[in-house]
Amino acid sequence: MGYEAMLWFLLAHLLVQILKINAKVPAIIVFGDSSVDSGNNNEISTVLKSNFQPYGRDFIDSKPTGRFSNGRIPTDFISEAFRIKPTIPAYLDPTYNISDFSTGVCFASAGTGYDNATSDVLSVIPLWKEMEYYKEYQEKLRGFLGNEKANKVIGEALYLVSIGTNDFLENYYVLPRRSSEYNIEEYQNFLAGIAKDFITELHRLGARNLCLSGLPPMGCLPLERATNIFSGGDCVQEYNDVAKKFNEKLQGMIMKVNKELAGIRLVFSNPYDILLDIIQNPNKFGFEDIAKACCGTGFFEMGYMCSKINPFTCSDANKYVFWDSFHPTEKTNWIIADHVVRTSLATFL
């Protein structure tokens, strides 16, 4: 790792340590898709799983947990930065109970989107079901802590919502149903409306501190680069433009919600700029490969295609921005989480 990259990491690490000192959030509660799923898909009947090697090879005890990474995911690092715990357990994981969930819990499911168009096809947990699990969690928490303490945790917890990439790359661009119903701007408005309804329901149930994540430069995912053969494997600019525009719509929605809902503090986190900066300036962050992933050939493998029998997986994931064709490495997740904590989430410290 070069001197500049090493200095950057040391400074970033110091900032996270400073932030830990004054952390006031009692719990981190997560909703979303595979980018933040800490293992819920392990417990459902779906092909979208990652509870096997080499997933998790750089996790604690080299354990594959169902996280779509070689190690921890952004929400784990955010929880640690808020001085809570280094990992957030999955709600459906039978090895945990309500006492474990009182300081953090993940309801996310790989394959989930705002739009439920493919949830039945992929057999994943739709967003409305994540909400039902959350309501169940509230009942359990009140039974464990009592109403007063539970309501305090619910009201002071930080809610992280990271979702949307599947809606465009699967529901809109792959399957014909939505693209025949909406043009791309209409679909963006449709999804932004669902996001607003979801946040409003969380607020009704007692949530006050929320962070809604935008989309990454999804045209730069290795899978999309690999299918963009006629442009030499470059990022798919159309997809990146859609992501930027959707992020703008989410920001506009957030401004309205903050005015409409009493006591809410809703912020926007933008992974687009930091991830694009990594991709465009990899040496600054100590990366060597940005176009292909560590696992397998680095172009198409994800889930069961990224298994320990695949002979091509890299030996050092820290040199790669992406772990599989769709998900970042632990190192990339850490950089993104650190950026989010120092910018969007600083208001909650």
Contacts in CASP RR format, 6 or more apart in sequence:
PFRMAT RR
TARGET T0000
AUTHOR 0000-0000-0000
METHOD contacts of the structure
MODEL  1
MGYEAMLWFLLAHLLVQILKINAKVPAIIVFGDSSVDSGNNNEISTVLKS
NFQPYGRDFIDSKPTGRFSNGRIPTDFISEAFRIKPTIPAYLDPTYNISD
FSTGVCFASAGTGYDNATSDVLSVIPLWKEMEYYKEYQEKLRGFLGNEKA
NKVIGEALYLVSIGTNDFLENYYVLPRRSSEYNIEEYQNFLAGIAKDFIT
ELHRLGARNLCLSGLPPMGCLPLERATNIFSGGDCVQEYNDVAKKFNEKL
QGMIMKVNKELAGIRLVFSNPYDILLDIIQNPNKFGFEDIAKACCGTGFF
EMGYMCSKINPFTCSDANKYVFWDSFHPTEKTNWIIADHVVRTSLATFL
1 9 0 8 1.000
1 286 0 8 1.000
2 283 0 8 1.000
2 286 0 8 1.000
4 283 0 8 1.000
4 284 0 8 1.000
5 283 0 8 1.000
5 284 0 8 1.000
5 285 0 8 1.000
5 286 0 8 1.000
8 284 0 8 1.000
8 285 0 8 1.000
12 335 0 8 1.000
12 338 0 8 1.000
12 342 0 8 1.000
15 338 0 8 1.000
15 342 0 8 1.000
16 80 0 8 1.000
16 81 0 8 1.000
16 338 0 8 1.000
16 341 0 8 1.000
16 342 0 8 1.000
19 81 0 8 1.000
19 82 0 8 1.000
19 341 0 8 1.000
19 342 0 8 1.000
19 346 0 8 1.000
19 349 0 8 1.000
20 80 0 8 1.000
20 81 0 8 1.000
20 82 0 8 1.000
20 83 0 8 1.000
21 83 0 8 1.000
22 349 0 8 1.000
23 81 0 8 1.000
23 82 0 8 1.000
23 83 0 8 1.000
23 84 0 8 1.000
23 349 0 8 1.000
24 156 0 8 1.000
24 348 0 8 1.000
24 349 0 8 1.000
25 82 0 8 1.000
25 84 0 8 1.000
25 156 0 8 1.000
25 157 0 8 1.000
25 158 0 8 1.000
25 209 0 8 1.000
25 348 0 8 1.000
26 84 0 8 1.000
26 103 0 8 1.000
26 152 0 8 1.000
26 153 0 8 1.000
26 156 0 8 1.000
26 157 0 8 1.000
27 84 0 8 1.000
27 102 0 8 1.000
27 103 0 8 1.000
27 104 0 8 1.000
27 105 0 8 1.000
27 153 0 8 1.000
27 156 0 8 1.000
27 157 0 8 1.000
27 158 0 8 1.000
28 75 0 8 1.000
28 78 0 8 1.000
28 79 0 8 1.000
28 82 0 8 1.000
28 84 0 8 1.000
28 88 0 8 1.000
28 103 0 8 1.000
28 104 0 8 1.000
28 157 0 8 1.000
28 158 0 8 1.000
28 160 0 8 1.000
29 104 0 8 1.000
29 105 0 8 1.000
29 107 0 8 1.000
29 134 0 8 1.000
29 157 0 8 1.000
29 158 0 8 1.000
29 159 0 8 1.000
29 160 0 8 1.000
29 207 0 8 1.000
30 36 0 8 1.000
30 38 0 8 1.000
30 75 0 8 1.000
30 88 0 8 1.000
30 104 0 8 1.000
30 105 0 8 1.000
30 106 0 8 1.000
30 107 0 8 1.000
30 108 0 8 1.000
30 159 0 8 1.000
30 160 0 8 1.000
30 161 0 8 1.000
30 162 0 8 1.000
31 107 0 8 1.000
31 108 0 8 1.000
31 127 0 8 1.000
31 130 0 8 1.000
31 131 0 8 1.000
31 134 0 8 1.000
31 159 0 8 1.000
31 160 0 8 1.000
31 161 0 8 1.000
31 162 0 8 1.000
31 163 0 8 1.000
31 198 0 8 1.000
32 107 0 8 1.000
32 108 0 8 1.000
32 109 0 8 1.000
32 112 0 8 1.000
32 113 0 8 1.000
32 127 0 8 1.000
32 130 0 8 1.000
32 161 0 8 1.000
32 162 0 8 1.000
32 163 0 8 1.000
33 108 0 8 1.000
33 109 0 8 1.000
33 110 0 8 1.000
33 111 0 8 1.000
33 112 0 8 1.000
33 113 0 8 1.000
33 162 0 8 1.000
33 163 0 8 1.000
33 164 0 8 1.000
33 165 0 8 1.000
33 166 0 8 1.000
34 41 0 8 1.000
34 48 0 8 1.000
34 68 0 8 1.000
34 108 0 8 1.000
34 109 0 8 1.000
34 110 0 8 1.000
34 111 0 8 1.000
34 112 0 8 1.000
34 166 0 8 1.000
34 326 0 8 1.000
34 327 0 8 1.000
35 68 0 8 1.000
35 73 0 8 1.000
35 74 0 8 1.000
35 108 0 8 1.000
35 162 0 8 1.000
35 165 0 8 1.000
35 327 0 8 1.000
36 73 0 8 1.000
36 74 0 8 1.000
36 75 0 8 1.000
36 106 0 8 1.000
36 108 0 8 1.000
36 160 0 8 1.000
36 162 0 8 1.000
37 66 0 8 1.000
37 67 0 8 1.000
37 68 0 8 1.000
37 73 0 8 1.000
37 90 0 8 1.000
37 106 0 8 1.000
37 108 0 8 1.000
37 109 0 8 1.000
37 110 0 8 1.000
38 65 0 8 1.000
38 66 0 8 1.000
38 67 0 8 1.000
38 73 0 8 1.000
38 75 0 8 1.000
38 76 0 8 1.000
38 87 0 8 1.000
38 88 0 8 1.000
38 89 0 8 1.000
38 90 0 8 1.000
38 93 0 8 1.000
38 106 0 8 1.000
38 108 0 8 1.000
39 51 0 8 1.000
39 65 0 8 1.000
39 66 0 8 1.000
39 67 0 8 1.000
39 90 0 8 1.000
39 92 0 8 1.000
39 93 0 8 1.000
39 106 0 8 1.000
40 90 0 8 1.000
40 91 0 8 1.000
40 92 0 8 1.000
40 93 0 8 1.000
40 106 0 8 1.000
40 107 0 8 1.000
40 108 0 8 1.000
40 109 0 8 1.000
40 125 0 8 1.000
41 48 0 8 1.000
41 49 0 8 1.000
41 50 0 8 1.000
41 51 0 8 1.000
41 66 0 8 1.000
41 109 0 8 1.000
41 110 0 8 1.000
41 124 0 8 1.000
41 125 0 8 1.000
42 49 0 8 1.000
42 51 0 8 1.000
42 65 0 8 1.000
42 66 0 8 1.000
42 90 0 8 1.000
42 92 0 8 1.000
42 93 0 8 1.000
43 90 0 8 1.000
43 92 0 8 1.000
43 93 0 8 1.000
43 94 0 8 1.000
44 92 0 8 1.000
44 109 0 8 1.000
44 123 0 8 1.000
44 124 0 8 1.000
44 125 0 8 1.000
45 123 0 8 1.000
46 110 0 8 1.000
46 122 0 8 1.000
46 123 0 8 1.000
46 124 0 8 1.000
47 122 0 8 1.000
47 123 0 8 1.000
47 303 0 8 1.000
47 304 0 8 1.000
48 110 0 8 1.000
48 111 0 8 1.000
48 122 0 8 1.000
48 124 0 8 1.000
48 303 0 8 1.000
49 66 0 8 1.000
49 110 0 8 1.000
49 303 0 8 1.000
49 304 0 8 1.000
50 64 0 8 1.000
50 66 0 8 1.000
50 67 0 8 1.000
50 68 0 8 1.000
50 110 0 8 1.000
50 303 0 8 1.000
50 306 0 8 1.000
51 64 0 8 1.000
51 65 0 8 1.000
51 66 0 8 1.000
52 64 0 8 1.000
52 304 0 8 1.000
52 307 0 8 1.000
52 308 0 8 1.000
53 62 0 8 1.000
53 64 0 8 1.000
53 307 0 8 1.000
53 308 0 8 1.000
54 64 0 8 1.000
54 70 0 8 1.000
54 295 0 8 1.000
54 306 0 8 1.000
54 307 0 8 1.000
54 308 0 8 1.000
54 313 0 8 1.000
55 64 0 8 1.000
55 65 0 8 1.000
55 66 0 8 1.000
55 67 0 8 1.000
55 68 0 8 1.000
55 69 0 8 1.000
55 70 0 8 1.000
55 71 0 8 1.000
55 303 0 8 1.000
55 306 0 8 1.000
56 62 0 8 1.000
56 63 0 8 1.000
56 64 0 8 1.000
56 65 0 8 1.000
56 66 0 8 1.000
56 67 0 8 1.000
56 69 0 8 1.000
56 70 0 8 1.000
56 71 0 8 1.000
57 64 0 8 1.000
57 70 0 8 1.000
57 71 0 8 1.000
57 317 0 8 1.000
58 70 0 8 1.000
58 71 0 8 1.000
58 317 0 8 1.000
58 330 0 8 1.000
59 65 0 8 1.000
59 67 0 8 1.000
59 70 0 8 1.000
59 71 0 8 1.000
59 72 0 8 1.000
59 330 0 8 1.000
60 86 0 8 1.000
60 87 0 8 1.000
65 90 0 8 1.000
66 90 0 8 1.000
67 73 0 8 1.000
67 76 0 8 1.000
68 110 0 8 1.000
68 302 0 8 1.000
68 303 0 8 1.000
68 323 0 8 1.000
68 324 0 8 1.000
68 326 0 8 1.000
68 327 0 8 1.000
69 323 0 8 1.000
69 327 0 8 1.000
69 328 0 8 1.000
69 329 0 8 1.000
69 330 0 8 1.000
69 333 0 8 1.000
70 294 0 8 1.000
70 317 0 8 1.000
70 323 0 8 1.000
70 329 0 8 1.000
70 330 0 8 1.000
71 329 0 8 1.000
71 330 0 8 1.000
71 333 0 8 1.000
72 86 0 8 1.000
72 87 0 8 1.000
72 330 0 8 1.000
72 333 0 8 1.000
72 334 0 8 1.000
73 330 0 8 1.000
73 333 0 8 1.000
74 162 0 8 1.000
74 333 0 8 1.000
74 334 0 8 1.000
74 336 0 8 1.000
74 337 0 8 1.000
74 340 0 8 1.000
75 88 0 8 1.000
75 106 0 8 1.000
75 160 0 8 1.000
75 162 0 8 1.000
75 337 0 8 1.000
76 86 0 8 1.000
76 87 0 8 1.000
76 88 0 8 1.000
76 333 0 8 1.000
76 337 0 8 1.000
77 333 0 8 1.000
77 334 0 8 1.000
77 337 0 8 1.000
77 338 0 8 1.000
77 341 0 8 1.000
78 160 0 8 1.000
78 337 0 8 1.000
78 340 0 8 1.000
78 341 0 8 1.000
78 345 0 8 1.000
79 85 0 8 1.000
79 86 0 8 1.000
79 87 0 8 1.000
79 88 0 8 1.000
79 104 0 8 1.000
80 86 0 8 1.000
81 337 0 8 1.000
81 338 0 8 1.000
81 341 0 8 1.000
82 158 0 8 1.000
82 341 0 8 1.000
82 345 0 8 1.000
82 348 0 8 1.000
82 349 0 8 1.000
84 103 0 8 1.000
84 104 0 8 1.000
85 103 0 8 1.000
85 104 0 8 1.000
88 104 0 8 1.000
88 105 0 8 1.000
88 106 0 8 1.000
89 96 0 8 1.000
89 100 0 8 1.000
89 101 0 8 1.000
89 104 0 8 1.000
89 105 0 8 1.000
89 106 0 8 1.000
90 96 0 8 1.000
90 105 0 8 1.000
90 106 0 8 1.000
91 101 0 8 1.000
91 105 0 8 1.000
91 106 0 8 1.000
91 107 0 8 1.000
91 133 0 8 1.000
91 137 0 8 1.000
92 133 0 8 1.000
98 137 0 8 1.000
98 140 0 8 1.000
98 141 0 8 1.000
98 143 0 8 1.000
98 144 0 8 1.000
99 144 0 8 1.000
101 137 0 8 1.000
101 140 0 8 1.000
101 141 0 8 1.000
102 141 0 8 1.000
102 144 0 8 1.000
102 145 0 8 1.000
102 153 0 8 1.000
104 157 0 8 1.000
105 137 0 8 1.000
107 125 0 8 1.000
107 130 0 8 1.000
107 133 0 8 1.000
107 134 0 8 1.000
107 137 0 8 1.000
108 130 0 8 1.000
108 162 0 8 1.000
108 163 0 8 1.000
109 124 0 8 1.000
109 125 0 8 1.000
109 130 0 8 1.000
110 124 0 8 1.000
111 118 0 8 1.000
111 119 0 8 1.000
111 122 0 8 1.000
111 124 0 8 1.000
111 166 0 8 1.000
111 170 0 8 1.000
112 119 0 8 1.000
112 124 0 8 1.000
112 125 0 8 1.000
112 126 0 8 1.000
112 127 0 8 1.000
112 130 0 8 1.000
112 163 0 8 1.000
112 166 0 8 1.000
113 119 0 8 1.000
113 126 0 8 1.000
113 127 0 8 1.000
113 163 0 8 1.000
113 164 0 8 1.000
113 166 0 8 1.000
113 167 0 8 1.000
113 171 0 8 1.000
114 127 0 8 1.000
114 163 0 8 1.000
114 164 0 8 1.000
114 167 0 8 1.000
114 191 0 8 1.000
114 194 0 8 1.000
114 195 0 8 1.000
114 198 0 8 1.000
115 167 0 8 1.000
115 171 0 8 1.000
115 178 0 8 1.000
115 190 0 8 1.000
115 191 0 8 1.000
115 194 0 8 1.000
116 126 0 8 1.000
116 127 0 8 1.000
116 128 0 8 1.000
117 171 0 8 1.000
117 175 0 8 1.000
117 177 0 8 1.000
117 178 0 8 1.000
118 124 0 8 1.000
118 166 0 8 1.000
118 170 0 8 1.000
118 171 0 8 1.000
118 175 0 8 1.000
119 125 0 8 1.000
119 126 0 8 1.000
125 133 0 8 1.000
127 163 0 8 1.000
127 194 0 8 1.000
127 198 0 8 1.000
131 198 0 8 1.000
131 201 0 8 1.000
131 202 0 8 1.000
134 202 0 8 1.000
134 205 0 8 1.000
135 205 0 8 1.000
138 150 0 8 1.000
138 154 0 8 1.000
138 205 0 8 1.000
141 150 0 8 1.000
141 153 0 8 1.000
141 154 0 8 1.000
142 150 0 8 1.000
142 151 0 8 1.000
143 150 0 8 1.000
144 150 0 8 1.000
145 153 0 8 1.000
151 206 0 8 1.000
154 205 0 8 1.000
154 206 0 8 1.000
154 207 0 8 1.000
155 206 0 8 1.000
155 207 0 8 1.000
155 208 0 8 1.000
155 209 0 8 1.000
156 208 0 8 1.000
156 209 0 8 1.000
157 207 0 8 1.000
157 209 0 8 1.000
158 209 0 8 1.000
158 210 0 8 1.000
158 211 0 8 1.000
158 345 0 8 1.000
158 348 0 8 1.000
159 202 0 8 1.000
159 207 0 8 1.000
159 209 0 8 1.000
159 210 0 8 1.000
159 211 0 8 1.000
160 210 0 8 1.000
160 211 0 8 1.000
160 213 0 8 1.000
161 195 0 8 1.000
161 198 0 8 1.000
161 199 0 8 1.000
161 210 0 8 1.000
161 211 0 8 1.000
161 212 0 8 1.000
161 213 0 8 1.000
162 213 0 8 1.000
162 214 0 8 1.000
163 195 0 8 1.000
163 213 0 8 1.000
164 191 0 8 1.000
164 214 0 8 1.000
164 215 0 8 1.000
164 246 0 8 1.000
165 215 0 8 1.000
165 216 0 8 1.000
165 218 0 8 1.000
167 187 0 8 1.000
167 191 0 8 1.000
168 187 0 8 1.000
168 215 0 8 1.000
168 218 0 8 1.000
168 239 0 8 1.000
168 242 0 8 1.000
168 243 0 8 1.000
168 246 0 8 1.000
169 218 0 8 1.000
169 221 0 8 1.000
169 224 0 8 1.000
169 239 0 8 1.000
171 177 0 8 1.000
171 178 0 8 1.000
172 178 0 8 1.000
172 179 0 8 1.000
172 182 0 8 1.000
172 184 0 8 1.000
172 187 0 8 1.000
173 179 0 8 1.000
173 239 0 8 1.000
178 187 0 8 1.000
179 187 0 8 1.000
181 187 0 8 1.000
182 190 0 8 1.000
184 242 0 8 1.000
185 245 0 8 1.000
188 242 0 8 1.000
188 245 0 8 1.000
188 246 0 8 1.000
188 249 0 8 1.000
189 249 0 8 1.000
191 246 0 8 1.000
192 246 0 8 1.000
192 249 0 8 1.000
192 250 0 8 1.000
192 253 0 8 1.000
193 253 0 8 1.000
195 212 0 8 1.000
195 250 0 8 1.000
195 253 0 8 1.000
196 253 0 8 1.000
196 256 0 8 1.000
196 257 0 8 1.000
199 210 0 8 1.000
199 212 0 8 1.000
199 257 0 8 1.000
199 261 0 8 1.000
199 264 0 8 1.000
199 266 0 8 1.000
200 257 0 8 1.000
200 261 0 8 1.000
202 210 0 8 1.000
203 210 0 8 1.000
203 261 0 8 1.000
203 264 0 8 1.000
207 264 0 8 1.000
208 263 0 8 1.000
208 264 0 8 1.000
208 265 0 8 1.000
209 265 0 8 1.000
209 348 0 8 1.000
210 264 0 8 1.000
210 265 0 8 1.000
210 266 0 8 1.000
210 267 0 8 1.000
211 266 0 8 1.000
211 267 0 8 1.000
211 268 0 8 1.000
211 269 0 8 1.000
211 340 0 8 1.000
211 344 0 8 1.000
211 345 0 8 1.000
212 250 0 8 1.000
212 254 0 8 1.000
212 266 0 8 1.000
212 267 0 8 1.000
212 268 0 8 1.000
212 269 0 8 1.000
213 268 0 8 1.000
213 269 0 8 1.000
213 270 0 8 1.000
213 271 0 8 1.000
213 340 0 8 1.000
214 243 0 8 1.000
214 246 0 8 1.000
214 247 0 8 1.000
214 250 0 8 1.000
214 268 0 8 1.000
214 269 0 8 1.000
214 270 0 8 1.000
214 271 0 8 1.000
214 272 0 8 1.000
215 243 0 8 1.000
215 246 0 8 1.000
215 247 0 8 1.000
215 271 0 8 1.000
215 272 0 8 1.000
216 243 0 8 1.000
216 271 0 8 1.000
216 272 0 8 1.000
216 275 0 8 1.000
217 235 0 8 1.000
217 239 0 8 1.000
217 240 0 8 1.000
217 243 0 8 1.000
217 272 0 8 1.000
217 275 0 8 1.000
217 276 0 8 1.000
217 279 0 8 1.000
218 224 0 8 1.000
218 239 0 8 1.000
218 240 0 8 1.000
218 242 0 8 1.000
218 243 0 8 1.000
219 225 0 8 1.000
219 235 0 8 1.000
219 236 0 8 1.000
219 237 0 8 1.000
219 238 0 8 1.000
219 239 0 8 1.000
219 240 0 8 1.000
219 243 0 8 1.000
220 235 0 8 1.000
220 236 0 8 1.000
220 240 0 8 1.000
220 275 0 8 1.000
220 276 0 8 1.000
220 279 0 8 1.000
220 290 0 8 1.000
221 322 0 8 1.000
221 325 0 8 1.000
221 326 0 8 1.000
222 291 0 8 1.000
222 292 0 8 1.000
222 293 0 8 1.000
222 298 0 8 1.000
222 299 0 8 1.000
222 322 0 8 1.000
222 324 0 8 1.000
222 325 0 8 1.000
222 326 0 8 1.000
223 299 0 8 1.000
223 300 0 8 1.000
223 302 0 8 1.000
223 325 0 8 1.000
223 326 0 8 1.000
224 235 0 8 1.000
224 236 0 8 1.000
224 239 0 8 1.000
225 233 0 8 1.000
225 234 0 8 1.000
225 235 0 8 1.000
225 236 0 8 1.000
225 291 0 8 1.000
225 292 0 8 1.000
225 299 0 8 1.000
226 233 0 8 1.000
226 292 0 8 1.000
226 299 0 8 1.000
226 300 0 8 1.000
226 325 0 8 1.000
227 236 0 8 1.000
228 234 0 8 1.000
228 235 0 8 1.000
228 236 0 8 1.000
233 291 0 8 1.000
235 279 0 8 1.000
240 276 0 8 1.000
243 272 0 8 1.000
244 272 0 8 1.000
247 268 0 8 1.000
247 270 0 8 1.000
247 272 0 8 1.000
250 268 0 8 1.000
251 268 0 8 1.000
254 266 0 8 1.000
254 267 0 8 1.000
254 268 0 8 1.000
257 264 0 8 1.000
257 266 0 8 1.000
258 264 0 8 1.000
258 265 0 8 1.000
258 266 0 8 1.000
265 347 0 8 1.000
265 348 0 8 1.000
267 344 0 8 1.000
267 345 0 8 1.000
267 347 0 8 1.000
268 344 0 8 1.000
269 340 0 8 1.000
269 343 0 8 1.000
269 344 0 8 1.000
269 345 0 8 1.000
270 344 0 8 1.000
271 336 0 8 1.000
271 339 0 8 1.000
271 340 0 8 1.000
274 335 0 8 1.000
274 336 0 8 1.000
274 339 0 8 1.000
275 321 0 8 1.000
275 328 0 8 1.000
275 332 0 8 1.000
275 336 0 8 1.000
277 284 0 8 1.000
278 285 0 8 1.000
278 287 0 8 1.000
278 290 0 8 1.000
278 321 0 8 1.000
278 332 0 8 1.000
278 335 0 8 1.000
279 290 0 8 1.000
279 321 0 8 1.000
282 288 0 8 1.000
282 289 0 8 1.000
282 290 0 8 1.000
282 321 0 8 1.000
285 335 0 8 1.000
286 318 0 8 1.000
286 319 0 8 1.000
287 319 0 8 1.000
287 320 0 8 1.000
287 321 0 8 1.000
287 331 0 8 1.000
288 319 0 8 1.000
288 320 0 8 1.000
289 319 0 8 1.000
289 320 0 8 1.000
289 321 0 8 1.000
290 321 0 8 1.000
290 322 0 8 1.000
292 298 0 8 1.000
292 299 0 8 1.000
292 320 0 8 1.000
292 322 0 8 1.000
293 299 0 8 1.000
293 301 0 8 1.000
293 320 0 8 1.000
293 322 0 8 1.000
293 323 0 8 1.000
293 324 0 8 1.000
293 325 0 8 1.000
294 313 0 8 1.000
294 314 0 8 1.000
294 317 0 8 1.000
294 319 0 8 1.000
294 320 0 8 1.000
294 322 0 8 1.000
294 323 0 8 1.000
294 324 0 8 1.000
294 329 0 8 1.000
295 301 0 8 1.000
295 302 0 8 1.000
295 306 0 8 1.000
295 310 0 8 1.000
295 312 0 8 1.000
295 313 0 8 1.000
295 314 0 8 1.000
295 323 0 8 1.000
295 324 0 8 1.000
295 325 0 8 1.000
296 305 0 8 1.000
296 306 0 8 1.000
296 310 0 8 1.000
296 311 0 8 1.000
296 312 0 8 1.000
296 313 0 8 1.000
296 314 0 8 1.000
297 312 0 8 1.000
298 312 0 8 1.000
298 322 0 8 1.000
298 324 0 8 1.000
298 325 0 8 1.000
299 325 0 8 1.000
300 325 0 8 1.000
301 310 0 8 1.000
301 324 0 8 1.000
301 325 0 8 1.000
302 324 0 8 1.000
302 325 0 8 1.000
302 326 0 8 1.000
302 327 0 8 1.000
303 324 0 8 1.000
306 313 0 8 1.000
306 324 0 8 1.000
306 325 0 8 1.000
314 320 0 8 1.000
317 323 0 8 1.000
317 329 0 8 1.000
317 330 0 8 1.000
317 331 0 8 1.000
318 329 0 8 1.000
318 331 0 8 1.000
320 329 0 8 1.000
321 328 0 8 1.000
321 329 0 8 1.000
321 332 0 8 1.000
322 328 0 8 1.000
322 329 0 8 1.000
322 332 0 8 1.000
323 329 0 8 1.000
323 330 0 8 1.000
328 336 0 8 1.000
END
